[in-house]
């Protein structure tokens, strides 16, 4: 387990890839997505629009939104931007930057892997998002964003992928953010069997990106099973996934910004922090935490270094010992009054891609205080998942991300 299966459907045409393949959807704000979609009508992002992408005073109904996405998908398929996958194939997917390389396998696996807990999660999902994504599968009728899974490194798999990528790729282009995207098609039956045998030795996989898509896939499969006969091999019983070695993944932090100081002055906040942290003012325009339990705090134009005191946490608790949990449990909740990390409008998140520049922009926009976090590690993620625990929202940011609009797999 998992039993990986070849996929059919469509692969983006190399001549259209740069124009069609979507940017990483959750790496930009709804406003930026709207502007990009409107400026790039031939981009796949126009088949994946969400209600949040539209201004509050001109939002479509859910039915109108799904019809819009379906119409754009049909137009893209009719335009010749995608080629039919003639023989079911496994695909090797490589993402590369100047200083990072990760190589995985795109395939399908049974949705029961998720239902039975062999595909382990570390985040809660929201039922409203699951509902919309399940309706998307029903109305638009495709999967096009691989759910990303990590597995513990396996030398034999690594050697097999190295051998299979020695040939020229079927698709090789650079996305708008400078990430090289390369695809190798594996349609040889012997090569497929070899990869299936190797991945069958992997006991557990870990969700890294796509919690809501996985949950919605299971929900949609249940809906279809209840409405008719079920053999188990139907497309709706499968998840489109990309499997990557945990050793190759690059995790960045998710920083936090808070709109106000909850009635405290800057010095009152600093004094209150002294109980659980060593607090030191830092000269300069930026500060990046360099170890677990260390944070940067930006108030106005002043940086502080915060280091948690010995004995503050239970190091054996994989979820509570995360840096983002320490920040939430010992600063955001008790001092700044942030109890609901998912919906409190006084709290916002800044991805590690933007670095300290993103935090300075938040403060310049009027946010009162920003906290720079140390990145969660893949080992921490797996320990939380293995223990059946859940991370706080926005605990991890994987970069680079798998893209939508390379594969289209009918459901």
C-alpha positions as CSV (number, residue, x, y, z in Angstrom):
1,X,0.0,0.0,0.0
2,X,-0.7,2.4,-1.5
3,X,-1.6,0.7,-4.7
4,X,-0.7,3.3,-7.3
5,X,-2.7,3.2,-10.6
6,X,-2.1,4.8,-14.0
7,X,-4.3,7.7,-14.9
8,X,-6.1,8.6,-18.1
9,X,-7.7,11.9,-19.2
10,X,-5.8,14.8,-20.6
11,X,-2.3,16.3,-20.4
12,X,-1.6,19.9,-21.3
13,X,-0.1,20.5,-24.7
14,X,3.5,21.6,-24.5
15,X,2.9,24.6,-26.7
16,X,0.1,25.9,-24.4
17,X,1.6,25.0,-21.0
18,X,3.1,28.3,-20.0
19,X,-0.2,30.1,-20.8
20,X,-2.6,27.5,-19.5
21,X,-1.1,26.0,-16.3
22,X,-2.3,27.8,-13.2
23,X,-0.2,29.5,-10.6
24,X,-0.2,28.0,-7.1
25,X,-3.8,28.8,-6.2
26,X,-3.4,29.4,-2.4
27,X,-0.2,31.3,-2.8
28,X,-2.0,34.5,-3.7
29,X,-4.9,36.5,-2.2
30,X,-8.5,36.3,-3.7
31,X,-8.0,39.8,-5.1
32,X,-4.8,38.8,-6.9
33,X,-6.5,35.6,-8.2
34,X,-9.3,37.7,-9.6
35,X,-7.0,40.1,-11.3
36,X,-4.9,37.3,-12.7
37,X,-8.0,35.4,-13.9
38,X,-9.4,38.4,-15.6
39,X,-6.1,39.3,-17.3
40,X,-5.5,35.7,-18.4
41,X,-8.8,34.3,-19.7
42,X,-7.0,31.3,-21.2
43,X,-5.5,30.2,-18.0
44,X,-6.7,27.1,-16.1
45,X,-7.4,29.2,-13.0
46,X,-10.7,30.3,-14.7
47,X,-12.0,26.7,-14.2
48,X,-11.4,26.8,-10.5
49,X,-12.9,30.1,-9.3
50,X,-14.2,30.3,-5.8
51,X,-16.8,32.7,-4.3
52,X,-14.1,34.5,-2.5
53,X,-12.5,35.5,-5.8
54,X,-15.5,37.8,-6.6
55,X,-16.3,41.2,-4.9
56,X,-18.9,40.8,-2.2
57,X,-21.4,43.0,-4.1
58,X,-21.2,40.9,-7.3
59,X,-20.7,37.3,-6.1
60,X,-22.4,34.7,-8.2
61,X,-24.6,31.9,-6.7
62,X,-22.9,28.5,-6.2
63,X,-24.8,27.2,-9.3
64,X,-23.6,30.1,-11.4
65,X,-20.1,29.7,-10.1
66,X,-19.9,26.0,-11.0
67,X,-21.5,26.6,-14.4
68,X,-18.9,29.3,-15.1
69,X,-16.1,26.9,-14.2
70,X,-17.6,24.2,-16.3
71,X,-17.9,26.5,-19.3
72,X,-14.3,27.6,-19.1
73,X,-13.2,24.0,-18.8
74,X,-15.1,23.0,-21.9
75,X,-13.7,26.0,-23.8
76,X,-10.1,25.0,-22.9
77,X,-10.6,21.4,-24.0
78,X,-12.2,22.6,-27.2
79,X,-9.2,24.9,-27.9
80,X,-6.7,22.2,-28.3
81,X,-4.8,23.2,-25.1
82,X,-4.9,19.6,-23.9
83,X,-4.1,16.3,-25.5
84,X,-5.9,13.0,-24.6
85,X,-3.8,10.5,-22.7
86,X,-4.2,7.6,-25.1
87,X,-2.9,4.9,-22.8
88,X,-3.3,5.0,-19.0
89,X,0.1,6.2,-17.7
90,X,2.0,7.0,-14.6
91,X,3.7,10.3,-14.7
92,X,6.9,11.6,-13.0
93,X,6.6,15.2,-11.9
94,X,9.7,17.3,-11.1
95,X,9.7,20.8,-9.7
96,X,13.0,22.6,-9.8
97,X,14.4,26.0,-8.7
98,X,17.9,27.3,-8.5
99,X,18.5,25.7,-5.1
100,X,15.8,23.0,-4.9
101,X,14.7,19.8,-6.7
102,X,11.9,17.4,-5.9
103,X,10.7,14.5,-8.0
104,X,7.5,12.6,-7.5
105,X,5.0,10.3,-9.1
106,X,1.5,11.5,-10.3
107,X,-1.0,8.7,-10.2
108,X,-4.3,7.7,-8.7
109,X,-4.9,5.8,-5.4
110,X,-8.1,4.5,-3.9
111,X,-10.1,7.0,-1.9
112,X,-10.3,4.2,0.8
113,X,-6.7,5.0,1.6
114,X,-8.0,8.2,3.1
115,X,-11.1,6.7,4.7
116,X,-9.0,4.0,6.4
117,X,-6.4,6.3,7.8
118,X,-3.4,5.1,5.7
119,X,-3.3,8.5,4.1
120,X,-2.7,10.6,7.3
121,X,-3.9,14.1,7.8
122,X,-2.7,16.8,10.2
123,X,-5.3,19.5,9.7
124,X,-9.1,19.8,10.3
125,X,-11.2,20.6,7.3
126,X,-14.3,22.9,7.0
127,X,-17.5,21.2,5.9
128,X,-18.5,24.2,3.7
129,X,-15.3,23.8,1.7
130,X,-15.8,20.1,1.4
131,X,-19.4,20.7,0.2
132,X,-18.3,23.1,-2.5
133,X,-15.5,20.8,-3.7
134,X,-17.7,17.8,-3.8
135,X,-20.3,19.8,-5.9
136,X,-17.4,20.9,-8.1
137,X,-16.6,17.2,-8.9
138,X,-20.2,16.5,-9.6
139,X,-20.9,19.5,-11.9
140,X,-17.5,20.3,-13.4
141,X,-16.6,16.6,-13.4
142,X,-12.8,16.6,-13.2
143,X,-9.8,16.5,-10.9
144,X,-6.9,18.6,-12.0
145,X,-5.0,19.6,-8.8
146,X,-3.0,16.6,-7.5
147,X,-3.3,16.0,-3.8
148,X,0.3,16.0,-2.5
149,X,1.5,13.2,-0.3
150,X,4.8,12.6,1.4
151,X,6.3,9.2,2.1
152,X,9.3,8.2,4.2
153,X,12.3,8.2,1.9
154,X,13.0,4.9,0.0
155,X,16.3,4.4,-1.7
156,X,14.9,2.0,-4.3
157,X,12.2,4.4,-5.3
158,X,14.8,7.2,-5.6
159,X,17.0,5.1,-7.9
160,X,14.0,4.1,-10.0
161,X,12.9,7.8,-10.5
162,X,16.5,8.8,-11.3
163,X,16.6,6.1,-14.0
164,X,13.3,7.0,-15.5
165,X,14.1,10.7,-15.7
166,X,17.3,10.1,-17.7
167,X,15.2,10.3,-20.9
168,X,14.0,13.7,-22.2
169,X,10.8,14.9,-20.5
170,X,7.5,15.0,-22.4
171,X,6.8,18.4,-20.9
172,X,9.4,21.0,-19.8
173,X,8.5,24.6,-19.1
174,X,9.0,27.3,-16.5
175,X,6.0,28.7,-14.7
176,X,5.5,32.4,-14.1
177,X,7.2,32.3,-10.6
178,X,10.4,30.8,-12.1
179,X,9.8,27.1,-11.1
180,X,10.7,24.6,-13.8
181,X,7.9,22.0,-14.3
182,X,9.0,18.7,-15.9
183,X,6.8,15.7,-16.8
184,X,7.8,12.2,-17.9
185,X,5.1,9.8,-19.1
186,X,5.5,6.2,-18.0
187,X,3.3,4.0,-20.2
188,X,5.5,1.0,-20.4
189,X,3.8,-1.9,-18.6
190,X,7.0,-3.2,-17.0
191,X,8.1,0.2,-15.7
192,X,4.6,0.7,-14.3
193,X,4.6,-2.6,-12.5
194,X,8.1,-1.9,-11.0
195,X,6.9,1.4,-9.6
196,X,3.7,-0.2,-8.3
197,X,5.8,-2.9,-6.5
198,X,8.1,-0.3,-4.9
199,X,5.2,1.9,-3.7
200,X,3.4,-1.1,-2.3
201,X,6.1,-1.3,0.3
202,X,5.2,2.1,1.7
203,X,3.0,1.7,4.8
204,X,1.8,5.2,5.3
205,X,1.6,8.4,3.3
206,X,1.1,11.9,4.7
207,X,-1.1,14.7,3.4
208,X,1.1,17.8,2.8
209,X,-1.3,19.8,0.5
210,X,-4.9,19.1,-0.3
211,X,-6.7,18.2,2.9
212,X,-10.0,19.6,1.6
213,X,-9.6,18.0,-1.8
214,X,-9.0,14.6,-0.1
215,X,-12.0,15.0,2.3
216,X,-14.2,16.1,-0.6
217,X,-13.1,13.2,-2.8
218,X,-14.1,10.8,0.0
219,X,-17.5,12.6,0.4
220,X,-18.1,12.6,-3.4
221,X,-17.3,8.8,-3.6
222,X,-19.8,8.1,-0.8
223,X,-22.4,10.1,-2.7
224,X,-21.8,8.1,-5.9
225,X,-21.7,4.8,-4.0
226,X,-25.0,5.4,-2.4
227,X,-26.7,6.3,-5.7
228,X,-25.8,3.2,-7.7
229,X,-23.7,0.1,-8.1
230,X,-20.1,0.2,-7.0
231,X,-17.2,-1.9,-8.3
232,X,-14.4,0.1,-6.6
233,X,-12.5,0.9,-9.8
234,X,-14.7,3.8,-11.0
235,X,-13.0,7.2,-11.4
236,X,-14.9,8.7,-8.5
237,X,-13.3,6.0,-6.2
238,X,-9.8,7.3,-7.0
239,X,-7.9,10.4,-5.9
240,X,-5.4,12.2,-8.2
241,X,-2.2,12.4,-6.1
242,X,1.4,13.4,-6.4
243,X,3.8,11.3,-4.2
244,X,7.0,12.9,-3.0
245,X,9.8,11.7,-0.7
246,X,9.6,13.5,2.6
247,X,13.3,14.1,2.3
248,X,12.9,16.3,-0.8
249,X,10.2,18.6,0.5
250,X,10.9,22.2,1.3
251,X,8.9,23.7,4.2
252,X,8.6,27.4,4.9
253,X,7.0,29.1,7.9
254,X,3.7,30.7,8.1
255,X,4.0,34.0,10.0
256,X,1.2,35.8,12.0
257,X,0.0,39.3,12.0
258,X,-2.4,40.8,14.6
259,X,-4.5,43.9,14.0
260,X,-4.1,45.5,17.5
261,X,-2.4,44.9,20.8
262,X,-5.6,44.0,22.7
263,X,-5.5,47.2,24.8
264,X,-1.8,46.9,25.7
265,X,1.0,49.3,24.9
266,X,4.1,48.1,23.2
267,X,6.0,48.1,26.6
268,X,3.1,46.4,28.4
269,X,3.2,43.6,25.8
270,X,7.0,43.3,26.2
271,X,6.7,43.1,29.9
272,X,3.9,40.5,29.8
273,X,6.0,38.4,27.4
274,X,8.9,38.2,29.9
275,X,7.1,35.5,31.9
276,X,7.4,32.8,29.3
277,X,10.1,34.3,27.0
278,X,13.5,35.9,27.0
279,X,12.8,39.2,25.2
280,X,15.6,41.2,23.5
281,X,15.4,44.2,21.2
282,X,17.2,43.6,18.0
283,X,18.9,46.3,15.9
284,X,18.3,46.3,12.1
285,X,15.4,46.0,9.7
286,X,14.7,42.3,9.9
287,X,15.0,39.3,12.1
288,X,14.6,35.6,11.2
289,X,14.3,32.9,13.9
290,X,17.1,30.4,13.7
291,X,15.8,27.6,15.9
292,X,12.8,25.9,17.5
293,X,11.2,28.0,20.2
294,X,12.5,31.3,18.9
295,X,10.3,34.1,17.3
296,X,10.7,37.5,15.8
297,X,8.3,40.2,16.9
298,X,7.8,43.3,14.8
299,X,5.9,46.2,16.4
300,X,5.9,49.3,14.3
301,X,9.5,49.5,13.1
302,X,11.1,47.7,16.1
303,X,12.1,44.1,16.1
304,X,12.4,41.9,19.2
305,X,13.8,38.4,19.6
306,X,11.7,36.1,21.7
307,X,13.1,32.8,23.1
308,X,10.9,30.5,25.1
309,X,12.1,29.7,28.6
310,X,13.1,26.2,29.7
311,X,10.2,24.0,30.7
312,X,7.5,26.1,29.0
313,X,6.2,23.2,27.0
314,X,5.8,19.4,27.1
315,X,8.4,18.4,24.5
316,X,6.7,14.9,24.2
317,X,3.5,16.4,22.9
318,X,4.0,16.6,19.1
319,X,1.2,19.1,18.5
320,X,1.6,21.5,21.5
321,X,5.4,21.6,21.0
322,X,5.1,23.1,17.5
323,X,6.3,26.7,17.3
324,X,3.0,27.8,15.9
325,X,1.3,26.2,18.9
326,X,3.7,27.8,21.3
327,X,2.9,31.2,19.7
328,X,-0.8,30.6,19.9
329,X,-1.0,29.1,23.4
330,X,1.4,31.5,25.1
331,X,1.1,34.8,23.2
332,X,-1.8,35.1,20.8
333,X,-4.5,33.7,23.0
334,X,-3.6,34.8,26.5
335,X,-2.1,38.2,25.7
336,X,-3.7,39.3,22.4
337,X,-7.1,37.7,22.8
338,X,-6.9,35.5,19.6
339,X,-9.0,32.5,20.6
340,X,-10.3,31.4,17.2
341,X,-7.3,30.9,14.8
342,X,-9.6,30.1,11.8
343,X,-12.0,33.0,11.8
344,X,-10.8,35.9,14.0
345,X,-10.6,38.9,11.7
346,X,-7.9,40.4,13.9
347,X,-5.5,37.6,12.9
348,X,-3.9,37.2,9.5
349,X,-1.2,34.9,8.0
350,X,1.9,35.7,6.0
351,X,3.5,32.9,4.0
352,X,7.3,32.4,4.3
353,X,7.7,33.1,0.6
354,X,7.3,36.8,1.3
355,X,9.8,36.7,4.2
356,X,10.2,39.7,6.4
357,X,9.3,42.0,3.6
358,X,5.8,40.6,3.9
359,X,5.7,41.3,7.6
360,X,6.9,44.9,7.2
361,X,4.2,45.5,4.6
362,X,1.6,44.2,7.0
363,X,2.8,46.7,9.7
364,X,2.9,49.5,7.1
365,X,-0.7,48.6,6.3
366,X,-1.7,49.2,9.9
367,X,-1.4,45.8,11.5
368,X,-0.1,46.4,15.0
369,X,2.2,43.4,15.6
370,X,3.7,40.6,13.5
371,X,5.4,37.4,14.6
372,X,8.1,35.7,12.5
373,X,8.0,31.9,13.1
374,X,10.5,29.1,12.7
375,X,9.4,26.6,10.0
376,X,7.7,23.4,11.0
377,X,9.7,20.4,9.9
378,X,8.4,17.4,8.0
379,X,9.4,15.2,10.9
380,X,7.2,17.2,13.2
381,X,4.3,17.0,10.7
382,X,4.6,13.2,10.5
383,X,4.8,12.8,14.3
384,X,1.6,14.9,14.7
385,X,-0.2,12.8,12.1
386,X,1.1,9.5,13.5
387,X,-0.3,10.5,16.9
388,X,-3.6,11.4,15.4
389,X,-3.1,15.0,16.4
390,X,-4.0,18.2,14.5
391,X,-1.9,21.2,13.8
392,X,-3.1,24.8,14.1
393,X,-4.2,26.4,10.9
394,X,-1.4,27.6,8.6
395,X,1.3,25.5,10.3
396,X,3.1,24.6,7.1
397,X,3.8,26.1,3.7
398,X,5.3,23.8,1.1
399,X,7.3,25.5,-1.7
400,X,7.3,24.9,-4.6
401,X,3.8,23.6,-5.0
402,X,2.3,21.2,-7.6
403,X,0.2,23.1,-10.2
404,X,-3.3,22.8,-11.5
405,X,-4.0,22.5,-15.2
406,X,-1.2,20.0,-16.1
407,X,-3.5,17.0,-15.8
408,X,-7.2,16.8,-16.2
409,X,-8.7,13.6,-15.0
410,X,-12.5,13.0,-15.5
411,X,-14.4,12.0,-12.4
